[in-house]
Amino acid sequence: MLGGGEADFFQEILAMIRSGSIRDKEALHRAKVQLARKYGLGYIPGGDVEILHSSDLGEGGSANS
């Protein structure tokens, strides 16, 4: 289970990806650092692949389609 700050981190980063404000790996890294500071995490959670995969599935896609 994710803690409050970590859950907020993932919710916000996925919203940024879906809105198009994150378009490449460099922008993703910058956003991860910024949000980790914002939520006082002391570390940068999640791998890029997992975050990007989650954003694709969140748009109604399916790993089986």
C-alpha positions in Angstrom: 0.0 0.0 0.0 1.3 3.5 -0.8 1.7 6.2 1.8 -0.2 9.5 1.3 2.7 11.4 -0.2 3.7 8.5 -2.5 0.1 8.0 -3.6 -0.3 11.8 -4.3 3.1 11.7 -6.2 1.8 8.9 -8.6 -1.6 10.5 -9.0 0.0 13.8 -10.0 2.7 12.4 -12.3 0.1 10.3 -14.1 -2.1 13.4 -14.6 0.9 15.3 -16.0 1.6 12.5 -18.5 -2.0 12.3 -19.6 -2.2 16.0 -20.0 0.8 16.0 -22.3 3.0 18.1 -20.1 5.5 15.1 -19.9 6.4 13.9 -23.3 9.9 12.3 -22.9 12.1 10.6 -20.4 14.0 13.7 -19.5 10.8 15.6 -18.7 9.6 12.6 -16.7 12.8 12.6 -14.6 12.5 16.4 -13.9 8.9 16.0 -12.8 9.7 13.0 -10.6 12.4 15.0 -8.8 10.1 18.1 -8.4 7.2 16.0 -7.1 9.4 14.0 -4.7 10.5 17.3 -3.2 7.0 18.7 -3.2 5.7 15.7 -1.2 8.8 15.5 1.0 9.5 11.9 0.1 13.3 11.9 0.4 13.6 9.5 -2.5 12.3 9.3 -6.1 9.7 6.5 -6.3 8.9 4.3 -9.2 10.7 3.3 -12.3 10.0 5.1 -15.5 8.7 2.0 -17.3 6.2 1.3 -14.6 4.9 4.9 -14.5 4.6 5.1 -18.3 2.9 1.7 -18.4 0.4 2.8 -15.7 -0.4 5.9 -17.7 -1.2 3.9 -20.9 -3.6 1.5 -19.0 -5.3 4.4 -17.3 -6.7 5.7 -20.6 -8.9 2.7 -21.0 -6.3 0.5 -22.7 -5.7 -3.1 -21.9 -2.5 -5.2 -21.8 -4.5 -7.9 -23.6 -5.9 -5.9 -26.5 
